[in-house]
Amino acid sequence: MTYTAINLYDRFIPLATARPDTQGVAHLHQLAALVALSISCKVHGCRIFNQGVLAKLSGDRFSAAELTIMEIHMLRVLNWSIHPSTPKIVLEYMKQIIFFDIDDQQLVGCISQ
């Protein structure tokens, strides 16, 4: 879950725009980080908080409406690409390509010989 949140945040921030003042940039980063974590929770089926609860968890720094708008904006900017490639997924694809869908028992037998 954390990996997904960091991945979403890292991909979104270079494409995001903020007010040029330092406070605007800090606000954008904090809001984006909270929304990335929220989206990641939804992707991984963790406990999902509604926007009102997230607003309270942020110490009322962000409103529920602000969180909703940022979530929609982040999803649009990322073109709804919210499932990042993880090392495990890459290794699974490599296994299928290299071993042509040999099942795990056959693979263990080949390796132990």
C-alpha positions in Angstrom: 0.0 0.0 0.0 2.8 2.4 0.9 4.6 1.7 -2.4 1.5 2.5 -4.4 0.9 5.8 -2.5 4.5 6.9 -3.0 4.4 5.9 -6.7 1.2 7.9 -7.2 2.6 10.9 -5.4 5.9 10.7 -7.3 4.2 10.5 -10.7 1.7 13.3 -9.9 3.9 16.0 -8.4 6.0 16.8 -11.5 2.7 17.3 -13.5 1.0 19.3 -10.8 1.0 23.1 -10.6 0.8 25.2 -7.4 0.8 28.8 -6.5 4.4 30.1 -6.7 4.6 31.0 -3.0 6.1 28.6 -0.6 2.8 28.1 1.3 1.0 27.1 -1.9 3.7 24.5 -2.8 3.7 23.0 0.7 -0.1 22.9 0.7 -0.1 21.1 -2.7 2.5 18.5 -1.5 0.6 17.8 1.7 -2.8 17.5 0.0 -1.3 15.3 -2.8 0.4 13.0 -0.3 -2.9 12.5 1.7 -4.9 11.9 -1.5 -2.3 9.4 -2.8 -2.5 7.5 0.4 -6.3 7.5 0.2 -6.3 6.2 -3.4 -3.8 3.6 -2.4 -6.1 2.4 0.4 -8.9 2.0 -2.1 -6.7 0.1 -4.6 -5.5 -2.4 -2.0 -8.9 -2.8 -0.3 -7.7 -1.4 3.0 -10.0 0.4 5.4 -11.4 3.3 3.4 -12.1 6.6 5.0 -14.6 9.0 3.5 -13.5 12.5 2.7 -15.0 13.9 5.9 -12.9 11.6 8.0 -9.8 12.3 6.0 -10.4 16.0 6.5 -10.6 15.5 10.3 -7.4 13.3 10.2 -5.6 16.2 8.5 -6.4 18.4 11.4 -9.0 20.2 9.3 -6.2 21.6 7.2 -8.1 20.4 4.1 -11.9 20.3 3.5 -13.8 17.3 2.2 -14.5 19.2 -1.0 -10.8 20.0 -1.4 -9.9 16.3 -1.0 -12.5 15.2 -3.5 -11.4 17.8 -6.1 -7.7 16.7 -5.6 -8.6 13.0 -5.9 -10.4 13.6 -9.2 -7.6 15.9 -10.4 -4.9 13.4 -9.5 -6.8 10.5 -11.2 -7.2 12.6 -14.4 -3.6 13.8 -14.4 -2.4 10.2 -14.0 -4.8 9.1 -16.7 -6.3 6.6 -14.2 -3.1 4.6 -14.1 -3.1 3.7 -10.5 -1.7 0.2 -10.5 2.1 0.6 -10.5 4.4 -2.1 -11.5 6.1 -3.7 -8.5 9.2 -5.9 -8.5 6.9 -8.9 -7.7 4.7 -8.3 -10.8 7.8 -7.8 -13.1 9.2 -11.1 -11.8 5.9 -12.9 -12.4 5.9 -11.6 -16.0 9.5 -12.7 -16.5 8.7 -16.1 -15.1 5.9 -16.5 -17.6 8.0 -15.3 -20.5 11.1 -17.4 -19.7 9.4 -20.6 -18.7 6.4 -20.4 -21.0 3.8 -20.9 -18.2 5.5 -23.9 -16.7 3.8 -24.5 -13.4 5.7 -24.0 -10.1 6.2 -27.7 -9.5 7.9 -28.2 -12.9 10.0 -25.1 -12.3 11.2 -26.4 -8.9 12.0 -29.8 -10.5 14.1 -28.0 -13.2 16.0 -25.9 -10.7 16.8 -28.8 -8.4 18.2 -31.0 -11.1 
